[in-house]
Amino acid sequence: SSAAFVRLGAVRGGRMVALRPASEKLRARAVRNVAALGDVGAAAARRLLSAAGWDVARALAAALGQRGERRGSRKRLPGSEEIT
C-alpha cells in the first residue's frame, strides 16, 4: 500500500522515487518527479535519469548533489509533509 512505500522511503514529497520506469509514460512521470523534487529543468532531469539508468532515486540524489544539498538536510515542498 501507499503507507508501506512511505515507510520504506520510496516516496518523497508525495512522489514515488523508488522505481525504474519501463514505458515512455512512466519515463515522462519520472522526468517530472526528478525535475520537481530536484529543482531542475526537464532536460536536466532527463539527462540525470539517463545517466542513472532511469533509476529515479539515483537521479534525484545526483540532482540534489548538483545543488550542493547535503544528504539528510530537510526540505519543505509546497503542499507536502517535511521530508529528509
Contacts in CASP RR format, 6 or more apart in sequence:
PFRMAT RR
TARGET T0000
AUTHOR 0000-0000-0000
METHOD contacts of the structure
MODEL  1
SSAAFVRLGAVRGGRMVALRPASEKLRARAVRNVAALGDVGAAAARRLLS
AAGWDVARALAAALGQRGERRGSRKRLPGSEEIT
2 11 0 8 1.000
5 11 0 8 1.000
5 16 0 8 1.000
5 18 0 8 1.000
8 18 0 8 1.000
9 17 0 8 1.000
9 18 0 8 1.000
10 16 0 8 1.000
10 17 0 8 1.000
10 18 0 8 1.000
10 19 0 8 1.000
11 17 0 8 1.000
11 18 0 8 1.000
12 37 0 8 1.000
12 60 0 8 1.000
12 83 0 8 1.000
13 37 0 8 1.000
13 77 0 8 1.000
13 80 0 8 1.000
13 81 0 8 1.000
13 83 0 8 1.000
14 77 0 8 1.000
14 80 0 8 1.000
15 33 0 8 1.000
15 36 0 8 1.000
15 37 0 8 1.000
16 33 0 8 1.000
16 56 0 8 1.000
17 33 0 8 1.000
17 37 0 8 1.000
17 56 0 8 1.000
17 57 0 8 1.000
17 60 0 8 1.000
18 56 0 8 1.000
18 57 0 8 1.000
19 26 0 8 1.000
19 30 0 8 1.000
19 56 0 8 1.000
20 53 0 8 1.000
20 54 0 8 1.000
20 55 0 8 1.000
20 56 0 8 1.000
21 27 0 8 1.000
21 29 0 8 1.000
21 30 0 8 1.000
21 54 0 8 1.000
21 56 0 8 1.000
27 49 0 8 1.000
27 54 0 8 1.000
30 45 0 8 1.000
30 49 0 8 1.000
30 54 0 8 1.000
30 56 0 8 1.000
30 59 0 8 1.000
31 42 0 8 1.000
31 45 0 8 1.000
31 46 0 8 1.000
31 49 0 8 1.000
32 42 0 8 1.000
32 45 0 8 1.000
33 56 0 8 1.000
33 60 0 8 1.000
34 40 0 8 1.000
34 45 0 8 1.000
34 48 0 8 1.000
34 49 0 8 1.000
34 56 0 8 1.000
34 59 0 8 1.000
34 60 0 8 1.000
34 63 0 8 1.000
35 41 0 8 1.000
35 42 0 8 1.000
35 44 0 8 1.000
35 45 0 8 1.000
37 60 0 8 1.000
37 63 0 8 1.000
37 77 0 8 1.000
38 45 0 8 1.000
38 60 0 8 1.000
38 63 0 8 1.000
38 64 0 8 1.000
38 67 0 8 1.000
39 63 0 8 1.000
39 67 0 8 1.000
40 48 0 8 1.000
40 63 0 8 1.000
40 66 0 8 1.000
44 63 0 8 1.000
45 59 0 8 1.000
45 63 0 8 1.000
48 59 0 8 1.000
48 60 0 8 1.000
48 62 0 8 1.000
48 63 0 8 1.000
49 55 0 8 1.000
49 56 0 8 1.000
49 59 0 8 1.000
51 59 0 8 1.000
51 62 0 8 1.000
52 58 0 8 1.000
52 59 0 8 1.000
52 62 0 8 1.000
61 71 0 8 1.000
64 71 0 8 1.000
69 75 0 8 1.000
72 84 0 8 1.000
73 84 0 8 1.000
74 82 0 8 1.000
74 83 0 8 1.000
74 84 0 8 1.000
75 82 0 8 1.000
75 83 0 8 1.000
76 82 0 8 1.000
76 83 0 8 1.000
77 83 0 8 1.000
END
